[in-house]
Amino acid sequence: QVDVTAMARLFGYVDVTDSGFIVAVLSIAFNPLFWNVVARWEHRTRALSQVFSSPRAACYCLGTVILLLNGVRSHCFTEAMKSQPKLEGLDCHWAYYSGLAILAVGTLFVISSFLALGFTGTFLGDYFGILMEAKVTSFPFSILDNPMYWGSTAVYLGWSLM
């Protein structure tokens, strides 16, 4: 038998019927689904590379779309966070500064991952046939296997705490 009181208490702080919350959840789920489907389709068909007459141009186009979708996702997330109830215990300086520190570490991982991988390495260049010369093992990959994912998660966690 499962004790659901903790979950019931948590749902007291999340309004899952709020339209902003629903849009944020949908945008969070849509983004990786979209870019993975498009990248796998490109890998199988090379259709985008043909349309753009270059795998590099096609990759840059998909990367730009991913960045735009990330902006939409971040906006939706921010609006959802504004409309959700706040925990009284998190309405203090230590929570704000803890969130800021977590956000800063997450940003460090995201930016350093991007710098280590470059644009095409970050935005699915391997699906376009654009391969790196060697596996990236420098920071932050020397610390984490997936620093971009962990960093993004930390950014949103920090943002939530703030």
C-alpha positions as CSV (number, residue, x, y, z in Angstrom):
1,Q,0.0,0.0,0.0
2,V,1.3,3.5,-1.0
3,D,1.1,6.5,1.3
4,V,0.0,9.3,-1.0
5,T,-0.2,12.1,1.6
6,A,3.1,13.6,0.5
7,M,1.9,13.7,-3.1
8,A,-1.5,15.2,-2.0
9,R,0.4,17.9,0.0
10,L,2.6,18.6,-3.0
11,F,-0.5,19.0,-5.3
12,G,-1.8,21.5,-2.9
13,Y,1.0,23.8,-4.1
14,V,0.6,23.1,-7.8
15,D,-2.4,24.2,-9.7
16,V,-2.4,21.7,-12.5
17,T,-5.6,23.2,-14.0
18,D,-3.9,26.5,-14.6
19,S,-3.7,27.1,-18.4
20,G,-0.2,28.6,-18.0
21,F,1.0,25.4,-16.2
22,I,-0.5,23.2,-18.9
23,V,1.2,25.2,-21.7
24,A,4.5,25.1,-19.8
25,V,4.3,21.3,-19.4
26,L,3.4,20.9,-23.1
27,S,6.3,23.1,-24.2
28,I,8.7,21.3,-21.9
29,A,7.6,17.9,-23.4
30,F,7.4,19.2,-27.0
31,N,10.9,20.6,-27.4
32,P,13.0,17.4,-27.0
33,L,10.4,15.4,-28.9
34,F,10.5,17.8,-31.8
35,W,14.3,18.1,-32.2
36,N,14.8,14.3,-31.8
37,V,12.1,13.5,-34.4
38,V,13.5,16.1,-36.8
39,A,17.1,15.0,-36.3
40,R,16.3,11.3,-36.7
41,W,14.3,12.1,-39.8
42,E,17.2,14.1,-41.2
43,H,19.6,11.2,-40.4
44,R,17.4,8.8,-42.4
45,T,16.5,11.0,-45.3
46,R,19.0,13.9,-45.5
47,A,16.0,16.0,-46.6
48,L,16.9,19.2,-44.7
49,S,20.5,19.0,-46.0
50,Q,19.0,18.8,-49.6
51,V,16.6,21.7,-49.0
52,F,19.4,23.9,-47.6
53,S,22.0,22.5,-50.1
54,S,24.3,21.9,-47.2
55,P,24.3,19.8,-44.0
56,R,26.0,22.6,-42.1
57,A,23.3,25.2,-43.2
58,A,20.5,22.7,-42.3
59,C,22.1,22.1,-38.9
60,Y,22.4,25.8,-38.2
61,C,18.7,26.2,-39.2
62,L,17.6,23.5,-36.9
63,G,19.8,24.9,-34.1
64,T,18.2,28.3,-34.6
65,V,14.7,26.7,-34.4
66,I,15.7,24.9,-31.2
67,L,17.0,28.2,-29.7
68,L,13.7,29.9,-30.6
69,L,11.7,27.0,-29.1
70,N,13.8,27.3,-26.0
71,G,12.9,30.9,-25.7
72,V,9.2,30.0,-25.9
73,R,9.7,27.2,-23.3
74,S,11.5,29.6,-20.9
75,H,8.7,32.2,-21.3
76,C,6.0,29.6,-20.7
77,F,7.9,28.3,-17.7
78,T,8.3,31.8,-16.2
79,E,4.6,32.7,-16.7
80,A,3.6,29.4,-15.1
81,M,5.8,30.0,-12.1
82,K,4.4,33.4,-11.6
83,S,0.8,32.0,-11.5
84,Q,1.5,29.1,-9.2
85,P,1.1,29.2,-5.4
86,K,4.3,29.9,-3.4
87,L,5.6,27.9,-0.5
88,E,5.9,30.2,2.5
89,G,9.1,28.5,3.5
90,L,10.8,29.5,0.3
91,D,9.8,33.2,0.5
92,C,13.1,34.2,2.2
93,H,16.6,35.3,1.4
94,W,18.3,31.9,1.8
95,A,16.0,30.3,-0.7
96,Y,16.5,33.2,-3.2
97,Y,20.3,33.0,-3.0
98,S,20.3,29.2,-3.0
99,G,18.3,29.4,-6.2
100,L,20.6,32.0,-7.6
101,A,23.6,29.8,-6.8
102,I,22.0,26.7,-8.4
103,L,21.1,28.8,-11.5
104,A,24.7,30.0,-11.7
105,V,26.1,26.5,-11.6
106,G,23.6,25.3,-14.2
107,T,24.5,28.2,-16.5
108,L,28.1,27.4,-16.1
109,F,27.5,23.8,-17.2
110,V,25.3,24.9,-20.1
111,I,27.7,27.6,-21.4
112,S,30.8,25.5,-20.9
113,S,29.2,22.5,-22.7
114,F,28.3,24.8,-25.6
115,L,31.8,26.2,-25.8
116,A,33.3,22.6,-25.7
117,L,31.0,21.2,-28.3
118,G,30.5,24.2,-30.6
119,F,27.2,25.1,-32.4
120,T,27.0,21.9,-34.5
121,G,28.1,19.7,-31.7
122,T,25.4,21.1,-29.4
123,F,22.6,21.2,-32.0
124,L,22.7,17.6,-33.3
125,G,25.4,18.0,-36.0
126,D,26.1,14.3,-35.8
127,Y,22.6,13.6,-37.3
128,F,23.7,15.8,-40.3
129,G,26.9,13.9,-40.7
130,I,29.0,16.7,-39.0
131,L,31.2,14.7,-36.6
132,M,33.6,16.0,-34.0
133,E,37.3,14.9,-34.5
134,A,37.4,13.3,-31.1
135,K,35.2,12.7,-28.0
136,V,35.0,15.8,-25.8
137,T,36.5,15.0,-22.4
138,S,37.3,18.5,-21.2
139,F,35.3,20.5,-18.6
140,P,32.4,20.0,-18.0
141,F,32.4,16.6,-19.6
142,S,35.2,15.6,-17.2
143,I,32.8,16.0,-14.3
144,L,29.4,14.9,-15.7
145,D,28.3,12.7,-18.6
146,N,25.5,15.0,-19.7
147,P,26.4,18.5,-18.4
148,M,24.0,20.2,-20.8
149,Y,21.0,18.3,-19.4
150,W,22.1,18.6,-15.8
151,G,22.9,22.3,-16.3
152,S,19.5,23.0,-17.9
153,T,17.7,21.2,-15.1
154,A,19.7,23.2,-12.5
155,V,18.8,26.4,-14.3
156,Y,15.1,25.7,-14.1
157,L,15.4,24.4,-10.5
158,G,17.3,27.6,-9.4
159,W,14.8,29.7,-11.3
160,S,11.9,27.9,-9.5
161,L,13.5,28.5,-6.1
162,M,14.1,32.2,-6.9
